[in-house]
Amino acid sequence: MSGDPVLLTPGPLTTAASTKEAMLHDWGSRDGRFIGMNRKVREGLLELAGVAGSHVCVPVQGSGTFAVEAMLGTLVPRDGRVLVLVNGAYGRRMASICRIIGRAFSVYETPEEQPPDPGEVGRLLRGDPSLTHVACVHCETTTGLLNPLAAVAEVVERHGRRLLVDAMSAFGALPVDGISFDAMAASSNKCLEGVPGMGFVLCRREVLAASGGNAHSLALDLHDQWTAMDANGQWRFTPPTHVIAALAHALDLLAEEGGVAARGGRYRRNWRLLVDGMRAMGFETLLPDAAQAPIIVTFRMPSGFPFERFHDSLRAKGYVIYPGKLTGADSFRIGCIGAIGEVEIRGVLEAVRETLMELEAGR
Ligand SMILES: *Cc1c(COP(=O)(O)O)cnc(C)c1O
């Protein structure tokens, strides 16, 4: 037992002890063991998405947002225009990135509990020939909503435009096989159950090869990062060696578990148990089950609910939950992802039950 709390958050999240132990070494950036590990991680990530033949994996130092910004800055040409699908904070963040790095964009926004309509995406693309790219979040972590990525990809392809995906909170747990995309960004520390510190973008090879000179930034230039790494296996700038070592091990654990389908299955069981247990105590979910990804659940805050005390009491019992991120309603969120299962979910439900009794007793 590590004594650490169980993190029921969308990242960082609870990792396996053996993943933490995988970091107990020092690697030089030119160390052959490190270079081999780095190559294996990059290949493994491509295989998880079923794009090993068509795409390359470009890792980038930093959190997930660094990878999203690198993806938009490198793959959208300076005279391109992005249709950003927004139904939460992460869609809005992609629009902010476009604004700040100077890429033209339009927004198709739907309410936070509503997925975009692929038919409407098609209509918008037909109506504006200047749109070159569509940017879509797979699981919108703001609410836990699952966006219809396959249907969006199909429409984008049919209209001859390019699709860029923020798959941060879904990658490794929700399958993307057969979905056509130019680029998909994710990070080491969500459903892959590694530690934070690295993002990566799976890029269609010929699109990346043609993207030289697009980037607004030296450090976030995926084309440069890729050509340098392909030349000698090394990172351009100090690599997050320990993060990669942890991720290499975490990918082994994912394979041992049975791959993407098995991991998604465990998260789905976590989600079912959590939602049923919370509903039995009177809590309501923001989303109907059918709209929900088994990643993180948003619960409506009952009126007058003392969230700070609720949160702190759960923390004292060893469970960390997350405040809401909705623009409209008051809410809080509980994650289903990480190296957790039935024991941890039953544990947090028991802690919630005890906390509610304490709050009621005015303790
Ligand atoms: C976590 C997350 C990100 C990236 O967040 P960072 O804090 O930069 O790691 C981006 N998009 C989605 C959908 C996410 O869940």
The ligand as a Gaussian input file, in Angstrom:
#p B3LYP/6-31G(d) Opt

LIG

0 1
 C       -6.836000      16.077000     -20.285000
 C       -7.300000      16.544000     -21.588000
 C       -6.513000      17.407000     -22.383000
 C       -5.150000      17.889000     -22.009000
 O       -5.056000      18.416000     -20.757000
 P       -3.635000      18.641000     -20.084000
 O       -4.035000      19.188000     -18.746000
 O       -2.883000      19.595000     -20.906000
 O       -2.948000      17.304000     -20.007000
 C       -6.991000      17.750000     -23.627000
 N       -8.164000      17.305000     -24.071000
 C       -8.937000      16.472000     -23.349000
 C      -10.214000      15.975000     -23.941000
 C       -8.537000      16.073000     -22.069000
 O       -9.302000      15.235000     -21.357000

